[in-house]
Amino acid sequence: MKSEERIKQLFQKVLDDHGGNKAAAAASLDTNHVTFWGWVQGKRGLSKALLNAIDKAGAQITFPDQPIATIKRTRPLSPVEYVQGDGLVQVGVYGSAEAGKVGLEIFDLEPSRLVTILESYYRNGLIVIDVEGKSMEPTIKKGAVVGVVPVNGKPVEGEIYLIKRPHFGLLIKRVFIGKDTLILKSDNPEHPPIELPYEGYESDTIILGHVYWIMQKA
């Protein structure tokens, strides 16, 4: 069953739990009855409001048609876990980044799709990004998704960050600090380091977030 049908079923259940009263069901999700009825009928696309409503409805939707994935925090010695069982939540994918030489598009305004993660991997401010390219393999495979959280303080050398390369787009790289540059390194030895001058730029406008976890096919 496709995720759109499961979302429709979720909101139908909310409606049923309120005795078919659209206004009451909508109010329970902090929305209006017109928007709510659109979700029940599957006539409205993904949006932040929809994701918030799924959250409020206590949605723990699993997708049998989605291959089982593994998820792992990027800190050393973090365990690999399977995304299955209880305690699953849905998060939106908001854009894509290249694990290669040239960045792709900046964040989408609305999520392009939903993915399932373990609830313990959710954090405030989390943004999920698709990864293209192979330069971070074997750590991050082409087609993986990564969870990015705001940077707390100065970046830690050698850890993986989401980088905005001026005039190019988004990159996923390990960051090292040079005298007047950020040195962006790949895990794939076939890809040479990139030195990115940041003179004239604020560092927090280049380093957009810390890659907190990696999810990819088992």
N, C-alpha and C positions, 0 to 999 in steps of 0.2 A: 504494500500500500504506500502511495506517495505521501510525502510530508504534508502537502497541501490538504489532503483528505484528513489526515490525522489532526491538523490544526482546526479544520472545520468541525470535526467530531468533538474536540475539546470545548469549543465555544457552544456547540449544541448542548453538551452536558451542563455547562454553566447555565444556559437558558432553562433546561429541564429542572435544574436544582432550584430555580426561582419561579417554578410553576408556569413557565412560558411567558412570564412578564419581561418583555424586552427592556423596558426602562429600568427595572430593578436589577436585571442581569448586567446591563451596561454600567449602572452606577457602581456596582460591586467591583468593576474593573476601571473605574475613574474615566469613563468615556461616555459618549452619547449613544442613544438607541439606533441612530442611523448608521454610525460607524460600526457599532457592534453587529447589527444585522448584516452589514456587508461582509464582516468576518465569518459569520455563520454560513453565509452563502458562497464564500470563497471569492468574492468579487473585488476584494481590495488586496493589493500587493504587500510585500514585506515593508515594514516601516519601524521606526523606533517605538511608536505608540503600540504597534502590534506586539513587539517583543516585550514591552513593559506589561502589556495585558496578559501575555502568556505567563510571565513571571508571577503576576498577581493571582492568576488562576491556579498556581501551584503546578504548572505543567512539568511533567517528567516524561516527555515524549521520547520513545525509542523508535528507531527506524530499522526494521529487519532488512530493508533493501540497501542499507548503507553498510559497506564492508566493515568488519571489526577492525578498529584502529588501536594503536598503542599511543600513549601519551606520557611525556617525561618532562620534568622540570630541567632547566639548563644548568642548574648548579651541579658541581661535581658529586658523584656518588648517589645522585637521585635515582630512585627505582623506576623501572619501566612498568607501567600499569596498562591493563586492557580497558577500553572504553565499553563496558558492558555491565549488566546487573542493575542494582538499585542505585539511587543517588546520581541520576543523570539530569543534565539541564541543557537547554538549547541556547546558543548564542549566535549572533549574526556575523557574517563575514563581510567586512566593509571595504575591501580593496585587495590589491595584489602588489607584490614586490618581487624584484629580480634578484636571485642569488647568483649574480653574474656581474658583467661589466656595466650594463646600462640599465637604469631603473625604469620601472613601468609607471602606471598611473598613480596619482595621488588618491587619497581615500575617496571612496564613493560617498555620496550624501546619504544614501539609503543602503541597507544591507542587500547583497545580491542573493544570499541564500542563508539557511540555517545549518549549523553543525552541532553534533552532540558531544558534550564533554562531561567528565566527572565533576560533580558539584564542588569538590574540594579544590578544583583548579580555577574556579571563578574568583575574580578580584574586582573591586571597584575600579572603574576606568579602563577595564580590559577592552582591547580592540583585537579582533581576529583577522589575520591577513593570509591570503593564499601566497604560496611561494612558487615562483617559476625559476627555471634554470638549475644547474647542477654544481655550481661552484662551492656550495656548502656541504656537499656529500663527502663522507657518508653520514655526517651528523644530521643534516637536514636534506631529505630527498626531494627531488623534483615532484611537485604535486602535494607536498605537505601543507599543513596550515600551522601557523604559529600564533600564540597568544602574547600580545604585547601590552605591557603595563607602563605607567609613567615612571620616569627615572627619578630615583630617590637620591639626591645629592649628585656628586660628581660621578661620571662613568667609571667603571672598574675595568682596568686594562685587561684585555683578553676575553672579556665576555661579549655576548652577541647582542647587537642592537639593531633597531630599525633606523636607517639613515635616510635623510632627505638630501640627495645630491643635487645641488643647485643647477637648474636648467635641464635636469635629466629625469628625476623621479625618485622612487624608493628603492633602497637596497637593504639586504640582510647580510651583515658582516660582523666579524670580530673587530673590536676597536682598540687601537693603540694610540697613544698620544705622543706626537713628535713636538719639536720646538714650535713650529708654526703650522703644523698640519695634523690632520687626523689620518692615521694609517689604517686602511681598511683591508683586512686579511681574510682570505677564503680558507676553508678546510681542505678543499680539493687542490692538490699541489700543481695542477695544470693551469690554475688561474693565479696570475701574479698579483701582488698587493697593489692597492690604489692609494695614492697620496692625495688627500683632499685639502687644499688650503682653506683655512677658516678665518683668515684675516679679513676683517670687514663683516663677518657674520657672527652672531651670537651662537655659542656652542649649542644652546638648547633649541635653536631653530634647525640645527643639522641633525642632532641626535633626538629623534622623536619619541623613542621609548626603548625599554629593555625587553628583550625576548625572554619571556618568563617560562613558557613551555612550548614543546614541539609535539604535534600530533601527526602521525603518518600511518600508512598501511602496515599491518603486522607482517 
